[in-house]
Amino acid sequence: MYKIAALVWCLYLWLPLVQAQDKPLLQVLQPVQAKVALRVYTSAQDQQVLRQYNYRTQLPDTLEARKEVQALVQKLQQDAFLLTSADSSFNRGDTLHVKLHIGNRYDWAELRNGNLSEGILIESGFREKFYRNVPFKPAEYVKLQQRILDFAERSGYPFASVWLDSVKIQNNRISATLMVEKAFVVTYDSVQVMGGSKTQPKFLMRYLQLYPGQPYNQDQVQASQRMLTALPYIKVTRPPQVQFARDKARIVYFLEDRQTNQVDGVVGFLPDPSRRDNKLLITGEANLNIRNIKGSGKQLGLQWRRVSRGSVILNGEYLHPNLFGTPFELGGRFNLQKQDSSFIIVQPRLQLAYNTIRYGRFSVFTEWRNSNILSSANTQSLQKLDLADARTNTYGLNYLWNNLDDFYFPRKGRLAELQLAAGNKQVLRNPNLEKSFYDTIDMKTTQLSLALRLENFFKLGKNGALLARLQGESLLNDQIFLNDMYRLGGLSSLRGFDEYFFYASTYGVGTLEYRLFTAEDSYVLLFYDQGYYRSDLENSFAEDLPLGIGGGISFSTGAGIFQLVYSVGRSEQQPLSLKYSKIHFGITSKF
């Protein structure tokens, strides 16, 4: 009985014995023929089983016919006919004749729990009742075995083993006891950085949450590579390695620093609608970004933009990771927007973020928005409720999930971001208007906002990528003013229009963009932007479906990355004409 059990157990592992037995089927004993017929011979008892299986009887050549026989044998073995074998085969004319032995089906009599803990039972889904009077299918047992081992690897036991004990076979029915040996617990020792990166191991340890003394987790190590891809200032050159020394694990990362510290400027030439001499309006943008300061992951950014005559935007940002030695990241933002001589908005923001191992990045934030009407603003706009002094305090949640394969030049992967915010808006009295003017206005209201961004990169061929993107925002308030609204249009949102051309209380922009890479950091592009916006002013309502089309190029030079984008757009305010086309170009210098 012991010999029979050993034989069946080898058949369960099926690869060594079956491959050795079936190996002659893969050998080509004669020149390949065309249109070979396959005839399979079995005993009368085995013929009843064989009728339940479909296989091809006409094949292109002898080699394909022998592969079909091998696939049939493996299928039968996986369906609990463990002793299936192709005993002999020969060619006669254009027909391959095969003698097949199937034998009896093996069933589980019972599979008992030997020493599996409650945690393993829950994670693996093992229940004794699932293994009573059912076919013995090797593939299903392998999956059960792998689930147990995966749980052990996530719990600090990477050297665990699973086996069947007390195996008995009687009347083609198998009974056994499922056993697991965890060996010894393994904990993290340290993180090591190999390559040219100056990133501090201490920062990586906290960012990836691989703390010394914490139980080893194989899933966490695998997920850490995706988390590193989300950092703009390093490049992963090889998958991480795990070095085990007794009960300690050292994680080795192979990283190179990327030139992401940025000083750049962009110049735009646009038709100036305020002039009749067809002169161009020159707009511009300047950026300064310092990332991974002293290898600690800290980041500092400044941005200045001139979007139209008299209109300026100033942005600032600072990120401080590993706050007080924790995986939390503290961030601060500052935004100042001056719209010609109408109004000015100051909007600081403070947020606390947490990077999870599997599910992306969660953030909580608070934001203060102060909007003040300039003294030179049109009084009519105030009286029409187009503009108003207001102060808004909001609190919100942000979630970002990102598995793009590259931070700057992705070719495949997905990105999803969702933001929800709620707060109170207070209208402030303007000295240029009489007090009675505010009698019909709600001075305090509740305001909600929603934001969504979805990106999906599809790799097309060896050097192509298709970007499908959807982004939008919505402002929900019973009393919306012009200086409360989102600004839409320009190179970063809806191309083919002036920067901040549209005012919108709700908008959405869908983009299809094809990129053909000529190098790792160079590509040409064609795009189509389709937008929708709605403006919910109390005394006026606007709605439109603007679109933009165009193309461009981005390539690396000795001085930096040069970019040029040509676009043209159509809306109710602007016809689709080359007269209104937009050209943006600039160079991004990285160090």
C-alpha positions in Angstrom: 0.0 0.0 0.0 2.9 2.4 0.8 4.3 1.9 -2.7 1.0 2.7 -4.3 0.7 5.8 -2.2 4.1 6.9 -3.2 3.3 6.2 -6.9 0.1 8.3 -6.7 1.9 11.1 -4.9 4.5 11.3 -7.7 1.7 11.4 -10.2 0.2 14.3 -8.3 3.4 16.1 -8.7 2.9 14.9 -12.2 5.7 16.8 -14.0 8.7 14.5 -13.5 7.0 11.2 -14.3 4.6 12.4 -16.9 7.2 14.5 -18.7 9.5 11.5 -18.8 6.7 9.3 -20.0 5.5 11.7 -22.7 8.9 12.9 -23.8 8.9 10.6 -26.9 5.8 12.3 -28.1 7.7 15.5 -28.7 10.4 13.9 -30.7 10.0 14.2 -34.5 10.9 10.8 -35.8 10.2 11.6 -39.4 9.9 14.7 -41.7 6.9 16.9 -40.9 3.9 16.1 -42.9 0.9 18.2 -43.9 -2.7 17.6 -42.8 -2.1 14.8 -40.3 -5.0 12.8 -38.9 -5.0 11.8 -35.2 -6.5 8.5 -34.1 -6.5 7.5 -30.4 -7.1 3.9 -29.2 -8.2 3.0 -25.7 -9.9 0.2 -23.9 -13.7 0.0 -23.8 -13.8 1.3 -20.2 -11.5 4.2 -21.0 -13.4 5.0 -24.2 -16.4 6.1 -22.0 -14.2 8.7 -20.3 -12.5 9.8 -23.5 -15.9 10.7 -25.0 -16.2 13.6 -22.5 -13.1 15.3 -23.9 -12.7 17.2 -27.1 -9.5 17.1 -29.1 -8.5 17.9 -32.6 -8.4 15.0 -35.1 -7.0 16.9 -38.0 -3.8 18.9 -37.5 -1.4 20.7 -39.7 1.6 18.4 -39.2 2.9 15.5 -37.1 4.5 17.8 -34.5 1.2 19.5 -33.8 -0.5 16.1 -33.5 2.0 15.0 -30.9 1.5 18.2 -28.9 -2.3 17.6 -29.1 -1.8 14.2 -27.5 0.4 15.6 -24.7 -2.3 18.3 -24.0 -4.9 15.6 -23.8 -2.8 13.5 -21.3 -2.3 16.5 -19.1 -5.9 17.5 -19.1 -7.0 14.0 -18.0 -4.4 14.0 -15.2 -5.6 17.3 -14.0 -9.1 15.9 -13.9 -8.0 13.3 -11.4 -7.2 10.5 -13.9 -3.7 10.4 -12.4 -2.4 7.3 -14.3 -3.2 8.5 -17.8 -0.4 7.9 -20.2 0.3 7.6 -23.9 1.8 4.1 -24.0 2.8 4.0 -27.7 2.5 5.8 -31.0 3.4 5.3 -34.6 2.8 7.0 -37.9 1.2 5.2 -40.9 0.8 7.3 -44.0 -0.8 10.6 -43.0 -2.2 9.3 -39.7 -0.7 9.3 -36.2 -1.9 6.3 -34.2 -1.7 6.6 -30.4 -2.6 4.0 -27.7 -3.9 5.8 -24.6 -4.3 4.4 -21.1 -6.6 6.4 -18.8 -7.4 4.2 -15.8 -9.5 5.0 -12.8 -10.3 8.4 -11.4 -8.9 9.2 -7.9 -11.1 10.9 -5.4 -10.6 12.5 -2.0 -11.9 10.4 0.8 -10.9 13.2 3.2 -8.3 15.8 3.8 -7.9 16.5 7.5 -6.5 19.6 9.1 -3.2 18.7 10.8 -1.8 21.8 12.4 -3.2 24.8 10.5 -4.0 27.8 12.7 -7.2 29.7 12.5 -5.5 32.6 10.6 -4.2 30.2 7.9 -7.7 28.6 7.6 -9.3 31.9 7.1 -6.7 33.2 4.6 -6.4 30.0 2.6 -10.1 29.2 2.5 -9.4 25.6 3.5 -12.3 23.6 4.9 -12.3 19.8 5.4 -15.9 19.5 4.0 -14.6 20.8 0.6 -12.4 17.7 0.3 -14.8 14.8 0.8 -16.0 12.6 -2.0 -14.7 15.0 -4.7 -12.2 14.3 -7.5 -8.5 14.6 -6.6 -7.4 17.5 -8.8 -3.7 18.3 -8.5 -4.1 21.9 -9.7 -6.6 22.7 -7.0 -4.3 21.3 -4.3 -1.4 23.3 -5.7 -3.5 26.5 -5.4 -4.4 25.6 -1.8 -0.8 25.0 -1.1 0.2 28.3 -2.6 -2.4 30.3 -0.7 -1.0 28.9 2.6 2.6 29.7 1.6 1.6 33.2 0.5 0.0 33.8 3.9 3.1 32.5 5.6 5.3 34.8 3.6 3.1 37.8 4.5 3.4 36.9 8.2 7.1 36.6 8.5 7.7 33.0 7.6 9.3 33.0 4.1 10.7 29.5 4.6 7.4 27.7 5.4 6.6 24.4 3.8 3.3 22.5 3.2 2.9 18.8 2.7 0.5 15.9 3.0 1.0 13.4 5.9 -0.5 10.0 6.6 -1.4 9.5 3.0 -3.6 6.4 2.4 -5.2 5.0 -0.8 -8.0 2.6 -0.8 -10.2 1.8 -3.8 -8.9 4.8 -5.6 -9.8 7.1 -2.7 -7.2 9.2 -1.0 -7.2 10.3 2.6 -4.4 12.5 4.0 -3.6 15.1 6.7 -2.6 18.7 5.6 0.5 19.9 7.5 2.4 23.1 7.5 5.9 23.9 9.0 6.5 27.6 9.5 10.2 27.2 10.3 11.4 30.4 12.1 10.1 34.0 12.0 12.1 36.5 9.9 12.2 40.2 10.6 13.5 43.2 8.7 17.1 44.2 9.5 17.8 47.2 7.3 17.4 48.8 3.9 20.4 49.3 1.5 20.7 51.5 -1.5 22.9 50.3 -4.4 23.7 52.4 -7.4 24.3 56.1 -7.9 21.4 57.4 -5.9 22.0 59.7 -2.9 18.7 58.9 -1.4 19.1 58.1 2.3 18.2 54.5 3.4 16.5 56.0 6.5 14.1 57.9 4.3 13.3 54.8 2.2 12.8 52.7 5.2 10.1 55.0 6.6 8.5 55.8 3.2 8.2 52.0 2.4 7.4 51.2 6.0 10.1 48.5 6.3 10.9 49.0 9.9 13.6 46.9 11.7 12.1 44.2 13.8 8.9 44.1 11.8 7.9 40.7 10.5 9.0 40.1 6.9 6.2 40.5 4.3 6.9 39.3 0.7 3.9 41.3 -0.6 5.2 44.4 0.9 8.6 44.0 -0.7 7.0 43.5 -4.1 4.7 46.5 -3.6 7.7 48.7 -2.6 8.9 48.8 -6.3 5.6 50.3 -7.4 5.9 52.9 -4.5 9.4 53.8 -5.7 8.1 54.4 -9.2 5.8 57.1 -7.9 8.9 59.1 -6.7 9.9 61.6 -9.4 13.6 61.9 -8.4 14.8 58.3 -8.6 14.8 55.5 -11.1 14.6 51.8 -10.3 17.2 50.0 -12.4 16.6 46.4 -11.1 14.0 44.7 -9.0 14.9 44.7 -5.2 16.8 41.8 -3.7 16.3 40.2 -0.3 19.3 39.0 1.6 18.5 36.6 4.4 21.0 36.1 7.3 19.6 33.7 9.9 16.3 35.3 11.0 17.0 38.8 9.5 16.2 40.2 6.1 18.0 43.0 4.4 16.2 44.6 1.4 18.6 45.9 -1.3 17.3 48.5 -3.8 19.1 49.4 -7.0 18.4 53.1 -7.7 19.8 55.9 -9.8 19.1 59.6 -9.3 17.1 61.3 -12.0 17.8 64.9 -12.9 14.5 66.3 -11.7 15.6 69.6 -10.1 14.0 71.9 -12.5 14.5 75.4 -13.8 12.5 76.2 -16.9 10.5 78.8 -18.7 7.7 78.6 -21.3 6.8 81.5 -23.7 3.4 81.6 -25.4 2.3 83.8 -28.4 -1.4 84.4 -28.5 -3.7 86.8 -30.4 -4.5 89.8 -28.1 -8.2 90.3 -28.2 -7.9 93.8 -26.5 -6.0 95.2 -29.5 -7.1 95.8 -33.1 -3.6 95.9 -34.7 -3.3 92.1 -34.7 -0.3 92.2 -32.4 0.5 89.2 -30.3 0.1 88.8 -26.6 3.1 87.3 -25.0 2.5 85.0 -22.0 5.0 83.2 -20.0 5.7 80.7 -17.2 8.7 80.1 -15.0 9.3 77.1 -12.7 11.7 76.2 -9.9 11.5 72.7 -8.4 14.0 71.3 -6.0 13.4 67.6 -5.2 14.9 65.1 -2.8 16.8 67.7 -0.9 19.9 66.0 0.7 18.4 62.6 -0.1 15.6 63.1 2.4 12.7 63.3 0.0 11.9 66.9 0.8 10.6 69.0 -2.1 10.3 72.7 -2.7 8.5 74.3 -5.7 7.8 77.8 -7.1 5.8 78.7 -10.2 5.1 82.1 -11.8 2.7 82.5 -14.7 1.5 85.4 -16.8 -1.6 84.2 -18.5 -2.9 87.5 -20.0 -2.4 91.2 -19.8 -2.4 92.2 -16.1 -3.2 88.6 -14.9 -0.6 86.8 -12.9 -0.5 83.5 -11.0 2.0 82.6 -8.3 2.2 79.1 -6.8 4.4 77.7 -4.0 4.7 74.2 -2.5 6.7 72.4 0.2 6.6 68.7 1.1 8.1 67.3 4.2 8.0 63.4 4.3 8.5 61.2 7.4 7.0 63.7 9.8 8.5 63.0 13.2 9.8 59.7 11.9 6.4 58.5 10.8 5.2 57.5 7.3 3.1 60.7 7.2 3.9 63.5 4.9 3.2 67.1 5.7 2.6 69.5 2.8 1.9 73.2 2.4 0.7 75.0 -0.7 0.2 78.7 -1.6 -1.7 80.1 -4.5 -2.1 83.7 -5.6 -4.1 84.7 -8.6 -4.6 88.2 -9.8 -7.2 88.7 -12.6 -6.3 92.0 -14.4 -7.9 94.8 -12.4 -10.9 92.8 -11.2 -10.0 90.7 -8.2 -7.2 88.9 -6.4 -7.4 85.5 -4.7 -5.1 84.2 -2.0 -5.4 80.5 -1.3 -3.1 78.7 1.2 -3.5 74.9 1.9 -2.2 72.6 4.5 -2.4 68.8 4.1 -1.3 65.6 5.8 -0.8 62.5 3.5 -0.2 58.8 4.1 1.2 56.4 1.5 -0.3 52.9 1.9 1.5 49.8 0.7 -1.2 48.6 -1.7 -3.9 51.2 -2.1 -2.2 54.4 -3.0 -2.1 57.7 -1.1 -4.7 59.2 1.3 -4.6 62.9 2.2 -6.6 65.1 4.5 -6.4 68.9 4.1 -7.7 72.2 5.1 -7.8 75.2 2.8 -8.5 78.9 3.2 -9.6 81.0 0.2 -9.7 84.8 0.4 -11.1 86.6 -2.6 -11.0 90.4 -2.7 -12.4 92.8 -5.3 -9.8 95.3 -6.4 -10.7 99.0 -6.1 -10.6 99.4 -9.8 -13.2 96.7 -10.5 -16.3 97.5 -12.5 -19.1 98.5 -10.1 -21.7 97.0 -12.4 -20.2 93.6 -11.9 -20.6 94.0 -8.2 -24.2 95.1 -8.5 -25.0 92.1 -10.9 -23.5 89.7 -8.3 -20.8 88.7 -10.8 -18.1 89.5 -8.2 -18.1 89.6 -4.4 -15.6 89.7 -1.6 -15.7 86.3 0.1 -13.8 84.1 2.5 -14.1 80.3 2.4 -12.7 77.7 4.8 -12.9 74.1 3.6 -11.8 70.6 4.8 -11.4 67.7 2.5 -10.1 64.3 1.6 -8.0 63.3 -1.4 -7.1 59.8 -2.7 -4.5 59.0 -5.4 -3.8 55.6 -6.9 -1.0 55.4 -9.3 0.7 52.4 -11.1 2.2 54.2 -14.1 5.5 52.7 -15.2 7.3 56.0 -15.2 6.7 59.3 -13.5 7.6 61.6 -16.4 7.3 59.4 -19.6 4.7 56.7 -18.9 3.8 54.2 -21.6 1.4 52.0 -19.6 -0.5 52.0 -16.4 -3.3 53.8 -14.7 -3.8 56.8 -12.4 -6.9 57.7 -10.5 -7.5 60.7 -8.2 -10.6 61.7 -6.3 -11.1 64.7 -4.1 -14.0 65.8 -1.9 -14.2 69.0 0.1 -16.8 70.8 2.2 -16.8 74.1 4.1 -18.4 77.5 4.8 -18.3 80.5 2.6 -18.8 84.0 4.1 -19.6 87.0 1.9 -17.8 90.1 3.1 -19.3 93.6 2.7 -17.7 95.8 0.0 -17.4 99.5 1.0 -18.3 100.5 -2.6 -21.8 99.2 -2.2 -24.5 100.3 0.1 -25.3 98.1 3.2 -28.9 97.5 1.9 -27.5 95.8 -1.1 -26.6 92.8 1.0 -30.1 92.4 2.6 -31.1 89.8 -0.1 -27.8 87.9 0.0 -27.0 84.9 2.1 -23.9 86.1 3.9 -23.0 82.5 5.1 -23.5 79.4 3.0 -22.2 75.8 2.8 -20.0 74.9 -0.1 -19.1 71.5 -1.6 -16.6 70.7 -4.3 -15.7 67.5 -6.2 -12.7 66.7 -8.3 -11.8 63.7 -10.4 -8.9 62.7 -12.6 -8.5 59.4 -14.5 -5.6 58.5 -16.8 -4.9 55.3 -18.7 -1.9 54.7 -20.8 -2.1 51.9 -23.4 1.2 50.7 -24.9 0.9 50.5 -28.7 3.6 48.6 -30.4 7.2 49.0 -29.5 7.4 52.8 -29.3 3.8 54.1 -29.2 1.5 55.0 -26.3 -2.1 56.1 -26.2 -3.3 58.3 -23.3 -7.0 58.3 -22.4 -7.7 60.9 -19.8 -10.8 62.4 -18.0 -10.6 65.2 -15.6 -13.2 67.5 -14.1 -14.4 69.5 -11.1 -17.7 70.7 -9.8 -18.5 73.5 -7.3 -21.8 73.1 -5.4 -23.2 76.3 -3.8 -26.5 78.1 -4.0 -24.6 81.4 -4.5 -21.7 81.3 -6.9 -19.7 84.4 -8.0 -17.4 84.8 -10.9 -14.3 84.9 -8.7 -15.4 81.6 -7.1 -15.3 79.6 -10.3 -12.7 77.3 -11.8 -10.6 78.5 -14.7 -10.4 76.4 -17.8 -8.3 76.6 -21.0 -4.6 76.5 -21.9 -1.8 74.1 -22.1 -2.5 72.3 -18.8 -6.3 71.8 -19.3 -8.0 72.5 -22.6 -5.5 73.2 -25.4 -6.4 75.5 -28.3 -7.6 78.4 -26.1 -6.0 81.2 -24.0 -5.0 80.4 -20.5 -7.9 80.6 -18.2 -10.2 81.4 -21.1 -13.4 79.9 -19.5 -15.1 80.5 -16.2 -16.9 77.3 -15.0 -18.7 76.1 -11.9 -18.6 72.6 -13.4 -16.4 71.2 -16.1 -15.0 68.1 -17.6 -12.3 67.5 -20.2 -11.7 64.2 -22.0 -8.4 63.7 -23.9 -7.1 61.2 -26.4 -3.4 61.7 -27.1 -1.0 59.5 -29.1 2.7 59.6 -28.3 5.3 58.1 -30.6 8.6 57.8 -28.7 11.8 58.5 -30.6 13.9 58.0 -27.4 13.3 57.2 -23.8 12.6 60.9 -23.0 11.5 62.2 -26.5 8.3 61.8 -28.4 6.0 63.5 -30.9 2.3 63.7 -30.1 -1.2 64.2 -31.6 -4.1 65.1 -29.4 -7.8 65.8 -29.2 -9.4 67.5 -26.2 -13.2 67.5 -25.8 -14.5 69.7 -23.0 -17.8 70.5 -21.4 -18.4 73.4 -19.0 -21.3 75.1 -17.2 -21.3 78.5 -15.6 -24.0 78.9 -12.9 -24.0 82.6 -12.2 -27.2 83.9 -10.6 -28.0 86.4 -13.4 -26.5 84.6 -16.3 -26.0 81.0 -17.4 -23.5 79.6 -19.9 -22.9 76.1 -21.3 -20.7 74.9 -24.1 -18.8 71.9 -25.6 -15.4 73.4 -26.6 -12.8 71.2 -28.3 -9.1 71.5 -29.1 -6.9 69.6 -31.5 -3.2 69.8 -32.4 0.2 68.2 -32.1 3.6 68.8 -30.7 7.1 67.5 -30.0 9.2 67.0 -26.9 12.9 66.0 -27.1 16.0 66.0 -25.0 18.9 68.4 -25.6 22.1 69.2 -23.9 20.4 72.2 -22.2 17.3 70.3 -21.2 14.0 69.1 -22.6 12.5 71.2 -25.4 8.8 71.3 -25.9 6.6 72.7 -28.7 2.8 72.4 -28.9 0.6 73.8 -31.7 -3.1 73.8 -31.1 -6.4 75.2 -32.4 -9.8 75.2 -30.6 -13.5 75.8 -31.2 -16.2 77.1 -28.9 -19.2 79.4 -29.1 -16.8 82.3 -28.5 -14.0 81.2 -30.8 -14.4 79.6 -34.3 -12.1 76.8 -35.5 -9.6 78.9 -37.4 -5.8 79.1 -37.8 -6.2 82.7 -36.9 -6.8 81.7 -33.3 -4.2 79.0 -33.1 -1.9 78.8 -30.1 1.8 78.0 -30.0 3.5 77.1 -26.8 7.2 76.3 -26.6 9.8 76.2 -23.9 12.8 74.3 -22.5 13.0 72.5 -19.2 16.4 72.5 -17.7 17.0 69.7 -15.1 20.0 69.3 -12.8 
